[in-house]
Every structure is written in structure tokens, then in C-alpha cells.
Amino acid sequence: MGKAYLSIDFEDFSHDLKRALNARTDGAMRTDALWRAYEAIEKFCNDDLGGARLTYFTTGILAQKCPDIVARIAKDGHEIACHYHYHDVARNDRPSAFEANLRTAIDALESAGGQKVLGFRAPMFSVHQSDHEHYRVLAKLFAYDSTLTVADAAEAEAFRRASGVGGMALFPVVRRKVAPGLPPVRSGGTYLKLFPLAVTLKAIREGEQAGIIPMVYLHPYEFVSDRSFRVPMRELDGLNFKDRAYWSLRQTQWHVVRNRSVVPKLRRIFREYTAGGPMRTLLAA
């Protein structure tokens, strides 16, 4: 039985959506929702993965505002990795600003978690293969990156040669075309939730055959279906009515639709694969 590595992109959806939409906000985090989501993830780990530990790619701003949660995640034995400082499109920042944001995030994460941050994944996978300068910044600061999405190991190796990332390890997430008429899928997030499980399993298996270590990623809000991360219309102050109505309804995709399918799908994946543990363990492999 092969290994698959489950990781969590640990972020506060409500805070990040309001920032992305330029809605007026006091900057508060949904602390109670984050705790409930973490407890749901931890229950899954203990009940279904034999207590396996995970990697939490965490935003720096979350570590600044909710250090107790990050401290608890680390105390429970999970790896704290970096998910940028804000949940922004990282490639939009010039390399110098990109590095400054990363250093701010690393400081916050290491202060809250009490462990050295070794890995990075960009929000929304928003550093692309063409962003060589950004990747060279990452190579200065991290032992590994898990932002890259590839179809096979040859694509990852070609990227390494072209980008100049040196010895930084690459743990990419698979990107596969699995059926006519469907876009390429990644092995986690909305793809796992909305598509039949067979689609995700096919991508994982084909990626493994092509030399890609199986990676499955999810977000805290996908482990709950109580709408606790939802931003109501009244909190989208500053947007016009049409946009407030659109984003109020659009959030159903993330907070309700098929959220209850996530844990059963994970159980099925981890009947086929053994939980690999924190991704930092791959550095010693």
C-alpha cells in the first residue's frame, strides 16, 4: 500500500473573502469556526488515520491574529508550513514584496508554532511555472515547495532545470486531464468535493504512475457544513447590492454543497493509501 500526504491549507475564508473583495472590515477572524474546523480535522485523523499527523499550510495573518490555534496545531504534532502572509494572489506581488511578505509570515508562524517553517504552498496555487523569480525567492527561504502543479515527474524536472531553484525540494500536486469535457483536476479542494470520488482517485493513481507522490489538500471550511465561515450580505459593506447578493449566494459552493461528502471520500482514499504524515518527513526520504 502506497502513501498519500494529506495537507490542510489553513486559512480564514471570511477574513480572506472580505479582503479580496475590498469590503470594509475590522480584520477579525472567525476564531470559533477555525477551532471547530480544526477539531473536526483532528477527529478524522484520530478516528480514521490512526492518529496520523498532517501539514498545515497556514497564513501568517492567521498566526498573528489566532496564535493559540497555531500553537495547538503544533503542540498536537502537526507541521506548520507557510501559506503566504495574506491569502492573496502571490504572483501579483513583485519579487521584493513577495519576499517581504514571506518573511513576515515566517516570523508569525514560527513565533506562534514554535517550530521552524520548512515548506510553502501559495494561496490558490498562485505562483505559476513561469514565475521563476518568485520561485528563486522561495528557494532562499524554504526547504520545499508544494505549489507546483504538474502532470508527471518529467514536467517537474523540466521546471527545476528552467527555474534555477537549486536544491529546494518540489512536492507538486498532480494536475491531470481525467475525462473528455472536464477541465484538468487537482487532487483536493473543490475538485475532490464536487466531482465523483473516482475522478480524484484516477488523477492520484495516474499521477503516482507518472512519478508524482500522492498529495491531497483541503481547507478548514470543507470539514464543516454549518456555514460558520460564511460572510453574510451585511458584512459585505462597500459593495453594490448586485455584488453583495452574488457573493452571498456564491459562497454556498464552499460552505454547503457536498461538504458532508468530504470525510467519507477521504476515508475511501485512505483505505487505498496509508497516510504519509507531515510533508517535512519527505525531506529525509
C-alpha positions in Angstrom: 0.0 0.0 0.0 1.5 3.3 -1.1 1.5 6.6 0.9 -0.6 9.7 0.3 0.0 13.0 2.1 -3.0 14.9 3.3 -2.4 18.6 4.0 -4.6 21.5 5.0 -4.5 25.0 3.6 -5.4 26.6 6.9 -6.9 30.0 6.3 -10.0 32.0 7.4 -12.3 32.1 4.5 -14.4 35.0 5.9 -11.4 37.3 6.5 -9.9 36.4 3.1 -13.0 36.9 1.1 -13.7 40.4 2.6 -10.0 41.3 1.9 -10.3 40.0 -1.7 -13.5 42.0 -2.4 -12.2 45.2 -0.7 -15.2 45.0 1.7 -14.9 47.2 4.8 -13.8 45.0 7.7 -12.4 45.2 11.2 -10.0 42.4 10.3 -11.4 40.0 12.8 -11.0 36.2 12.3 -13.7 33.6 12.8 -11.9 32.1 15.7 -14.7 29.8 16.8 -15.2 28.5 13.3 -11.4 27.8 13.0 -11.4 25.9 16.2 -14.4 23.8 15.2 -12.9 23.0 11.8 -9.6 22.0 13.5 -11.4 19.8 15.9 -13.2 18.1 13.0 -9.9 17.5 11.2 -8.3 16.2 14.3 -11.2 13.8 14.9 -10.8 12.5 11.4 -7.1 12.0 11.9 -7.6 10.1 15.2 -10.6 8.1 14.1 -9.7 7.2 10.6 -6.0 7.7 10.1 -4.7 6.1 13.2 -3.6 9.4 14.7 -1.5 10.4 11.6 -0.2 13.9 11.7 -0.6 16.4 8.8 1.0 19.5 7.3 -1.0 22.8 7.9 -0.1 25.4 5.3 -1.1 28.4 7.3 -1.4 32.1 6.5 0.8 34.4 8.5 -2.1 36.8 9.3 -3.9 33.9 10.9 -0.9 33.1 13.1 -0.7 36.8 14.1 -4.4 37.0 15.0 -5.0 33.5 16.3 -1.7 32.3 17.7 -3.4 30.0 20.2 -4.8 27.8 17.3 -1.5 27.6 15.6 0.2 26.8 18.9 -2.3 24.0 19.5 -1.8 22.5 16.0 1.9 22.4 16.5 1.6 21.0 20.1 -0.6 18.2 18.7 2.4 17.2 16.5 1.4 18.6 13.1 3.7 20.5 10.8 3.2 24.3 10.4 4.1 25.4 6.9 3.6 28.7 5.1 0.6 29.8 3.0 1.9 33.3 2.4 1.0 36.2 4.8 -2.3 37.2 3.4 -4.4 34.9 1.2 -3.6 36.9 -1.9 -2.7 36.1 -5.5 1.0 35.8 -4.6 2.4 36.2 -8.2 0.8 39.7 -8.3 3.4 40.9 -5.8 6.8 41.9 -7.2 9.6 39.5 -6.1 10.9 42.0 -3.5 7.4 42.4 -1.9 6.8 38.7 -2.2 9.9 38.0 -0.2 9.0 40.7 2.4 5.5 39.1 2.8 7.0 35.7 3.2 9.5 36.8 5.9 6.6 38.4 7.8 4.6 35.2 7.5 7.5 33.0 8.6 8.1 35.2 11.7 4.5 35.0 12.7 4.2 31.2 12.1 7.4 30.4 13.9 6.5 32.6 16.8 3.1 31.0 17.2 4.0 27.4 16.4 7.4 27.2 18.0 8.9 25.2 15.1 11.0 26.0 12.0 8.9 26.6 8.9 10.3 24.4 6.1 7.6 24.4 3.4 5.4 26.7 1.3 2.3 26.5 -0.8 0.9 29.6 -2.4 -2.8 30.6 -1.9 -4.9 29.3 -4.8 -1.6 27.8 -6.3 -1.0 31.4 -7.4 2.7 31.1 -8.2 3.0 29.6 -11.7 5.7 27.7 -13.5 6.6 30.8 -15.4 7.3 32.8 -12.2 11.0 31.9 -12.0 11.9 34.9 -9.9 9.3 34.1 -7.3 10.5 30.5 -7.2 14.1 31.6 -6.6 12.8 33.7 -3.7 11.2 30.5 -2.3 14.4 28.6 -2.7 16.1 31.1 -0.4 13.6 30.7 2.3 12.2 27.2 2.3 13.4 23.6 2.1 10.4 22.6 0.0 7.6 23.9 -2.1 4.2 22.3 -2.8 2.7 25.0 -5.1 3.7 23.4 -8.4 1.0 21.5 -10.2 2.2 19.1 -12.9 1.0 16.1 -14.9 4.1 14.0 -14.4 7.6 13.9 -12.9 9.2 14.9 -16.2 7.3 18.2 -16.1 8.5 18.9 -12.6 12.1 18.1 -13.5 11.9 20.4 -16.6 10.7 23.1 -14.3 13.6 22.6 -11.9 16.1 23.0 -14.7 14.4 26.1 -16.1 13.7 27.9 -12.9 17.0 27.6 -11.0 15.5 26.6 -7.7 18.6 24.6 -6.8 18.3 22.2 -4.0 14.8 23.1 -2.9 12.6 20.0 -2.9 9.5 20.0 -5.0 6.4 18.1 -3.8 3.9 19.0 -6.5 0.2 18.4 -6.6 -1.0 16.4 -9.5 -2.8 18.1 -12.4 -4.5 15.6 -14.7 -7.0 15.6 -17.6 -9.2 12.7 -16.5 -12.1 12.8 -18.9 -13.2 14.4 -22.1 -15.1 17.7 -21.5 -13.8 18.1 -18.0 -11.0 20.6 -17.1 -7.8 19.3 -15.6 -8.3 18.5 -12.0 -6.1 18.7 -8.9 -6.2 16.2 -6.1 -8.1 18.1 -3.5 -10.2 21.1 -2.6 -13.3 21.9 -4.7 -12.3 19.1 -7.2 -12.5 16.5 -4.5 -15.7 17.8 -3.1 -17.7 18.4 -6.2 -16.6 15.7 -8.6 -17.2 12.0 -8.0 -14.5 10.4 -6.0 -13.5 8.3 -9.0 -12.3 11.4 -10.7 -9.9 12.3 -7.9 -8.7 8.7 -7.4 -8.0 8.4 -11.1 -5.9 11.6 -11.0 -4.0 10.4 -7.9 -3.3 6.9 -9.4 -2.2 8.3 -12.8 0.0 10.9 -11.2 1.6 8.2 -9.0 2.3 6.1 -12.1 3.9 9.2 -13.6 6.2 9.7 -10.6 4.2 12.2 -8.6 3.8 11.5 -4.8 0.1 11.4 -4.0 -0.9 14.7 -2.4 -4.4 15.5 -1.2 -5.2 19.0 0.0 -8.3 20.5 1.7 -9.3 23.6 3.6 -10.8 24.0 7.1 -14.2 25.2 5.8 -14.6 21.9 3.9 -14.7 19.9 7.1 -17.8 21.7 8.4 -21.2 22.5 6.9 -22.6 24.8 9.5 -22.0 28.0 7.4 -19.7 29.3 10.2 -17.3 30.7 7.7 -20.0 32.3 5.6 -19.9 36.1 5.1 -23.5 37.5 5.2 -24.6 40.3 2.9 -24.5 42.8 5.8 -20.7 42.2 6.2 -20.0 42.9 2.5 -20.3 46.6 3.2 -18.9 48.8 0.4 -20.1 46.6 -2.4 -23.1 47.4 -4.5 -26.3 45.4 -4.0 -25.8 43.2 -7.0 -22.3 42.2 -6.0 -23.3 41.6 -2.4 -26.2 39.3 -3.5 -23.9 37.4 -5.9 -21.2 36.8 -3.3 -23.7 35.9 -0.6 -25.1 33.2 -2.9 -21.8 32.1 -4.4 -20.5 31.1 -1.0 -22.8 28.1 -1.0 -20.2 26.4 -3.2 -17.7 26.5 -0.4 -19.8 26.1 2.7 -22.6 23.8 1.9 -22.6 21.9 -1.4 -21.2 18.4 -0.8 -19.2 19.4 2.3 -20.7 16.3 4.0 -19.1 14.1 1.4 -15.5 15.2 2.2 -14.8 12.9 5.2 -16.4 9.8 3.5 -14.3 10.4 0.4 -11.2 10.8 2.5 -12.0 7.5 4.2 -12.1 5.8 0.8 -8.8 7.3 -0.3 -7.1 6.2 2.8 -8.3 2.7 2.5 -6.3 2.6 -0.7 -3.3 4.6 0.7 -1.5 4.9 4.0 -1.3 8.4 5.5 2.2 9.6 4.9 2.4 12.1 7.8 3.8 15.6 7.7 5.4 16.6 4.4 8.7 17.5 6.1 9.3 13.8 6.6 9.8 13.6 2.8 12.9 15.7 3.1 14.7 12.8 4.8 13.5 10.2 2.2 
